[in-house]
């Protein structure tokens, strides 16, 4: 099983027992009475202090023990003589696995900007901020799988390579094995994709939803959790070209059931992080508080733990899109022309409109329903009024939409009409349409961008900082 991790050692009662530490040096300092080495192995935000006597080790060895070097330390676990930690290790032996040149190692013990750390994404997990984010990301991913498993859902692996565009947006990454220097052409001069690997055009998926619905029509309740890709030329703090999506699909669920599941799901996974990531969340909360000291009072953020507990403890406000538009039309920012984008029935709400509803008007998370059909996807079930669809969006403070979903159209004729209406060739999704011909059933589902969730839980400001190796326009370095 190997040596105990630092997280486990810090919880032990010291009794001069022999222990082995393996990790990376965060700091080393020397005084006339002792040499102090702070070691971290990534298992916790906290370092463990290892102490050696002056002259115990050669000067040559100590020169290799620098910030960033990797060590194995054996010694005795004893009560700490200093403040800030209960235990420390009295060093018997040091073995250096790998050195880190002090002049070239970029992560010296000082504060680094997030922009700089994105340039060294291969090393940024070693910082306190990013190790905390990655541990929280892991906890949230585990909580997602646990939530659905405990409620009788089946984990379905949907294709990463697909010939369908679930969203109808057309912003997809093409997958091909064709020689770009010698593209085969049809008689009309078009690229002949029949010569390609799959014999047709293929792309990286933007969503596993359509295939997920097929699973729900047999297994009743499924969920997907996998990578998705959007070739959207966006450089905002909320968009990535590669990100992870969680998409449950449920047979026999109508719109109200869908909303209930979405609210319970997101509260449960946030609660899991609150319970299991206390030290990392406390660190990130303090980090945000330090940043806020330089901001005007009205621009300071809600303390992180207070924000997370508020979401968990309060019922989400539910209202229709039409009711939300009425609120926005009567709002002070609209009357004073302070909204950047106009307000009116039929608009696709912008982030500023969503955040006004959440942060200013209701001051709690909001679920909006029954959007105009023209601004929503073809697969959403048409309402009886013929103008709106049974869509739902969950809106959160700070980031706006975090979940988007709907009751799916289960009527074959109505779905086929919508497919033609939006310009999709029915032949490309014949298999999807057939599920409405063979034992159709009411069903619903939603999608949660995992990075949006991690962004909210960690309090980070840029989505590029909550995924290990972000992909965005002109950036695929690592």
C-alpha positions in Angstrom: 0.0 0.0 0.0 3.0 2.3 0.4 3.6 5.0 3.0 0.8 6.9 4.6 -0.1 10.2 2.9 0.5 13.5 4.6 -3.3 14.0 5.2 -3.3 10.8 7.2 -0.1 11.5 9.1 -1.4 14.9 10.2 -4.3 13.1 11.9 -2.2 10.7 13.9 -1.3 10.9 17.5 2.5 11.5 17.8 4.4 8.9 19.7 7.8 9.0 18.1 6.7 6.3 15.7 8.7 5.7 12.5 7.1 7.3 9.4 8.0 7.8 5.8 7.1 10.9 3.8 7.1 11.3 0.1 6.3 14.6 -1.6 7.5 18.0 -2.9 9.3 20.7 -1.0 7.2 23.8 -0.6 9.7 25.7 1.5 13.0 25.2 3.3 14.5 27.5 5.9 17.6 27.2 8.0 18.3 28.7 11.4 21.2 28.2 13.8 19.2 25.6 15.8 17.4 23.6 13.1 16.5 23.1 9.4 12.8 23.2 8.5 11.4 21.5 5.4 7.7 21.9 4.5 6.6 18.9 2.4 3.3 18.4 0.5 2.1 15.4 -1.4 -1.2 16.8 -2.8 -3.4 14.8 -0.4 -4.2 17.9 1.6 -3.9 21.7 1.5 -1.7 21.4 4.6 2.1 20.8 4.6 3.8 18.7 7.1 7.0 20.1 8.7 10.1 18.0 8.8 12.9 19.1 11.1 16.6 18.3 11.0 19.5 19.3 13.3 22.3 21.6 11.9 25.1 19.6 10.6 23.0 16.4 10.4 23.3 16.3 6.6 26.0 17.4 4.3 25.9 20.9 2.6 25.9 19.1 -0.8 22.7 17.2 0.0 21.0 20.3 1.5 21.8 22.3 -1.7 19.5 19.8 -3.6 16.7 20.3 -1.2 15.0 23.4 -2.7 11.5 24.5 -3.4 10.0 22.0 -6.0 12.4 19.2 -5.4 10.9 15.8 -4.6 12.0 13.9 -1.5 11.6 10.8 0.6 12.0 11.5 4.3 12.1 8.9 7.0 11.9 9.9 10.7 9.8 10.0 13.8 6.4 11.6 14.2 6.5 13.9 17.2 4.5 16.7 18.7 5.3 19.9 17.0 7.3 22.5 19.0 5.9 25.4 16.9 2.5 26.8 16.3 0.2 26.0 13.4 0.5 22.3 13.4 0.1 19.5 16.0 2.7 17.1 14.6 6.0 17.3 12.8 8.7 14.8 11.7 12.1 14.5 13.3 14.2 13.6 10.3 16.5 10.5 10.3 17.2 10.3 6.6 16.6 12.2 3.3 16.6 10.8 -0.2 16.2 13.1 -3.1 14.1 11.7 -6.0 14.4 14.8 -8.2 15.9 18.2 -7.8 14.4 21.6 -8.9 16.9 24.2 -10.1 16.3 27.2 -7.9 17.1 29.6 -10.7 14.7 28.1 -13.2 11.9 26.6 -11.2 8.9 29.0 -11.8 6.9 28.3 -8.6 8.9 30.1 -6.0 7.2 30.7 -2.6 5.4 33.9 -3.6 2.0 34.9 -5.0 1.6 34.2 -8.8 -1.1 35.6 -11.1 -3.7 33.2 -12.5 -2.7 34.3 -16.0 0.9 33.3 -15.4 -0.1 30.0 -14.0 -2.1 29.2 -17.1 1.1 29.5 -19.0 2.6 26.7 -16.8 -0.4 24.4 -16.6 2.0 21.4 -16.2 3.1 22.8 -12.8 0.2 24.8 -11.5 -1.4 21.7 -9.7 1.5 22.1 -7.2 0.2 25.4 -6.0 -2.2 25.7 -3.0 -5.0 27.2 -5.2 -5.0 24.6 -7.9 -4.4 21.6 -5.7 -7.5 22.7 -3.7 -9.5 23.2 -6.9 -8.5 19.8 -8.2 -9.4 18.0 -5.0 -12.8 19.8 -5.0 -13.3 18.8 -8.6 -12.7 15.2 -7.7 -15.1 15.3 -4.8 -17.8 16.9 -7.0 -17.3 14.2 -9.7 -17.6 11.4 -7.1 -20.7 13.0 -5.6 -22.3 13.1 -9.1 -21.8 9.4 -9.6 -22.9 8.6 -6.1 -26.0 10.7 -6.4 -27.3 8.9 -9.6 -26.2 5.5 -8.5 -28.0 5.8 -5.2 -31.2 6.8 -7.0 -31.3 3.9 -9.5 -29.8 5.6 -12.5 -27.5 3.8 -14.9 -24.3 5.4 -16.2 -24.5 5.4 -20.0 -21.4 6.0 -22.2 -22.5 8.0 -25.2 -20.3 8.5 -28.3 -17.6 11.2 -28.4 -17.5 10.9 -32.2 -20.9 11.6 -33.8 -22.6 12.5 -37.0 -25.4 14.4 -35.3 -25.5 18.0 -33.9 -27.7 17.8 -30.8 -28.0 21.5 -30.4 -28.4 22.4 -34.0 -25.7 25.1 -33.6 -23.3 23.8 -36.2 -20.2 24.8 -34.1 -18.5 21.4 -34.1 -15.0 20.1 -34.4 -14.6 17.8 -37.5 -13.1 14.4 -37.2 -11.4 13.1 -40.4 -8.6 10.9 -41.6 -8.6 12.4 -45.1 -5.4 13.8 -46.4 -5.9 17.5 -46.3 -3.4 18.0 -49.2 -5.3 15.6 -51.4 -9.0 15.8 -50.6 -11.2 13.5 -52.6 -13.9 15.3 -54.5 -17.3 14.4 -55.9 -18.2 15.2 -59.5 -19.8 18.4 -58.2 -16.5 19.4 -56.6 -17.5 18.9 -53.0 -15.4 16.9 -50.5 -16.3 13.3 -50.8 -16.8 12.1 -47.3 -17.7 8.6 -48.5 -13.9 8.2 -48.7 -13.4 9.2 -45.1 -13.0 6.7 -42.2 -16.7 6.6 -41.3 -18.0 7.0 -44.8 -19.7 10.2 -43.9 -19.0 13.5 -42.1 -18.2 13.1 -38.4 -17.6 15.5 -35.5 -16.7 15.6 -31.8 -19.9 15.6 -29.8 -21.5 18.7 -28.4 -23.9 16.7 -26.2 -24.7 13.1 -25.3 -28.4 13.9 -24.9 -29.9 12.4 -28.0 -28.2 9.1 -27.4 -29.0 9.4 -23.7 -32.7 9.6 -24.6 -32.4 6.2 -26.4 -31.0 4.7 -23.2 -33.9 6.2 -21.1 -36.4 4.6 -23.4 -35.1 1.2 -22.3 -33.6 1.7 -18.8 -35.9 4.4 -17.6 -33.3 6.5 -15.8 -29.8 7.1 -17.2 -27.1 9.7 -16.9 -24.0 10.6 -19.0 -20.9 12.3 -17.7 -18.3 12.8 -20.3 -16.3 15.3 -22.4 -18.1 17.5 -24.9 -16.7 20.0 -27.5 -17.8 23.3 -29.0 -15.9 25.0 -31.7 -17.2 28.4 -30.6 -14.7 31.3 -31.0 -15.4 32.7 -27.5 -12.8 34.1 -25.2 -15.1 34.8 -22.2 -14.5 33.7 -18.6 -17.4 31.3 -19.0 -16.6 29.3 -22.1 -14.3 26.4 -23.0 -13.9 24.5 -26.2 -13.6 21.2 -24.3 -15.6 20.6 -21.2 -17.5 17.9 -19.3 -21.2 17.5 -19.2 -23.6 15.7 -16.9 -26.8 14.8 -18.7 -29.5 12.7 -17.0 -32.5 11.5 -19.0 -35.6 10.0 -17.4 -38.5 8.2 -18.9 -41.9 9.1 -17.3 -40.6 12.4 -15.9 -42.5 15.6 -16.8 -41.3 19.2 -16.4 -42.1 19.4 -12.7 -40.2 16.1 -12.0 -37.3 17.4 -14.0 -37.1 20.6 -11.9 -37.4 18.7 -8.7 -34.5 16.4 -9.7 -32.3 19.3 -10.9 -32.7 21.2 -7.6 -32.2 18.2 -5.4 -29.2 17.1 -7.5 -27.3 20.3 -7.3 -28.0 20.8 -3.6 -26.8 17.3 -2.8 -23.5 17.6 -4.7 -22.7 21.0 -3.2 -23.5 19.6 0.3 -21.1 16.8 -0.4 -18.3 19.3 -1.2 -19.2 21.3 1.9 -18.8 18.2 4.1 -15.8 16.7 2.5 -13.7 19.6 1.3 -13.7 21.8 4.4 -10.0 22.7 4.4 -9.8 23.4 0.7 -13.0 25.6 0.7 -11.7 27.5 3.8 -8.5 28.2 1.9 -10.3 29.4 -1.2 -12.7 31.5 0.9 -9.7 33.2 2.5 -8.1 33.7 -0.9 -11.2 35.5 -2.2 -11.4 37.6 1.0 -7.9 38.8 0.3 -8.7 39.7 -3.3 -11.8 41.6 -2.1 -9.8 43.8 0.2 -8.8 45.8 -2.9 -12.3 46.2 -4.3 -15.0 48.8 -3.5 -17.5 47.6 -0.9 -20.3 47.2 -3.4 -18.2 45.0 -5.7 -17.1 42.5 -3.0 -18.4 39.0 -3.3 -20.5 37.0 -0.8 -18.1 34.8 1.4 -17.8 31.5 -0.4 -19.1 29.2 2.4 -22.1 31.6 3.0 -22.9 31.5 -0.7 -22.8 27.7 -0.9 -24.8 27.2 2.3 -27.4 29.7 1.0 -28.0 27.6 -2.1 -28.2 24.4 -0.2 -30.6 25.8 2.5 -33.1 27.7 0.3 -35.8 26.6 -2.1 -35.2 27.7 -5.7 -37.6 30.3 -7.0 -39.7 29.0 -9.9 -41.4 31.1 -12.5 -42.1 31.2 -16.2 -40.1 33.0 -18.8 -43.1 35.3 -19.4 -43.2 36.2 -15.7 -39.5 36.9 -15.8 -39.8 39.2 -18.8 -42.5 41.2 -16.9 -40.2 41.6 -13.9 -37.3 42.8 -16.1 -39.6 45.3 -17.9 -40.6 46.8 -14.6 -37.0 46.8 -13.2 -35.1 49.9 -12.4 -32.1 48.9 -14.7 -34.5 48.6 -17.7 -36.3 51.8 -17.0 -33.0 53.6 -16.6 -31.6 51.9 -19.7 -28.7 50.3 -17.7 -29.1 46.9 -19.3 -26.7 46.4 -22.2 -29.1 44.2 -24.1 -32.8 45.1 -24.7 -35.6 43.3 -22.9 -38.8 42.0 -24.6 -40.8 38.9 -24.9 -39.0 36.5 -27.3 -35.4 37.5 -26.5 -32.8 35.0 -25.4 -32.0 36.2 -21.9 -28.5 37.4 -21.5 -26.3 36.8 -18.4 -27.1 40.3 -17.1 -30.8 39.6 -17.2 -30.4 36.2 -15.5 -28.1 37.6 -12.8 -30.5 40.5 -12.1 -33.3 38.0 -11.4 -31.1 35.9 -9.2 -28.9 38.5 -7.4 -31.1 41.6 -7.2 -34.8 40.6 -7.5 -35.2 37.2 -5.8 -31.8 36.9 -4.2 -31.8 33.2 -4.5 -31.4 30.6 -7.3 -34.1 30.7 -9.9 -35.7 28.1 -12.2 -37.2 29.7 -15.4 -39.6 27.6 -17.4 -41.7 27.7 -20.6 -39.5 29.6 -23.0 -40.5 30.8 -26.5 -40.1 27.9 -29.0 -38.1 30.0 -31.4 -35.1 30.4 -29.0 -35.0 26.8 -27.8 -33.9 23.5 -29.3 -36.1 21.4 -31.6 -36.5 18.4 -29.2 -38.3 20.4 -26.5 -42.0 19.5 -25.9 -44.4 22.1 -27.3 -46.8 23.7 -24.8 -50.5 23.8 -25.5 -50.3 27.4 -26.5 -48.1 26.6 -29.4 -45.8 29.5 -28.6 -43.7 28.1 -25.8 -41.9 24.9 -24.9 -41.5 23.0 -21.6 -37.9 24.2 -21.1 -36.3 24.9 -17.8 -33.1 26.8 -16.9 -31.5 26.9 -13.5 -29.9 30.3 -12.8 -27.2 30.8 -10.1 -25.6 33.9 -8.7 -22.4 35.0 -10.3 -22.7 32.8 -13.4 -26.3 32.9 -14.6 -27.4 29.6 -16.3 -25.9 26.5 -14.7 -28.4 23.9 -15.8 -30.5 23.8 -19.0 -33.1 21.2 -19.7 -36.7 20.4 -20.8 -39.4 17.8 -21.1 -38.7 16.2 -24.5 -41.2 16.1 -27.4 -42.6 12.6 -27.4 -45.1 13.1 -30.2 -43.7 11.8 -33.5 -45.6 14.2 -35.8 -44.8 17.3 -33.7 -41.2 16.4 -33.4 -40.9 15.8 -37.2 -42.5 19.1 -37.9 -40.0 20.9 -35.6 -37.1 19.0 -37.3 -38.2 20.3 -40.7 -38.9 23.8 -39.2 -35.3 24.2 -38.0 -33.8 22.8 -41.2 -32.5 19.4 -39.9 -32.4 16.6 -42.4 -34.6 13.8 -40.8 -32.5 11.2 -42.4 -29.5 12.2 -40.2 -31.5 11.5 -37.0 -33.9 8.7 -38.2 -33.0 6.6 -35.2 -33.9 9.4 -32.8 -37.3 10.0 -34.5 -38.1 6.2 -34.4 -38.1 6.2 -30.6 -41.3 8.3 -30.9 -42.8 5.6 -33.2 -42.0 2.5 -31.1 -43.4 2.8 -27.5 -43.0 6.5 -27.0 -43.3 7.9 -23.4 -43.1 11.2 -21.7 -39.5 11.9 -20.7 -37.3 14.7 -19.6 -33.7 15.6 -19.0 -31.2 18.3 -18.5 -27.5 19.2 -18.9 -25.1 20.6 -16.3 -21.7 21.9 -17.5 -19.4 20.4 -14.9 -16.9 23.2 -15.0 -19.7 25.7 -14.4 -20.4 23.8 -11.2 -16.8 23.7 -10.1 -16.5 27.4 -10.9 -19.4 28.1 -8.6 -18.3 25.9 -5.7 -14.7 27.1 -5.8 -15.5 30.8 -6.2 -13.1 31.2 -9.1 -13.7 33.9 -11.6 -12.5 32.2 -14.8 -13.6 28.8 -16.1 -10.1 28.2 -17.5 -8.9 27.8 -13.9 -11.2 24.9 -12.9 -10.1 22.3 -15.4 -6.6 20.9 -15.4 -5.7 21.7 -19.0 -8.1 24.3 -20.5 -8.9 24.3 -24.3 -9.9 27.6 -25.8 -9.3 29.5 -29.0 -5.6 29.5 -30.0 -4.7 27.4 -26.9 -4.0 23.7 -26.9 -0.4 23.8 -25.5 -0.6 21.0 -22.9 
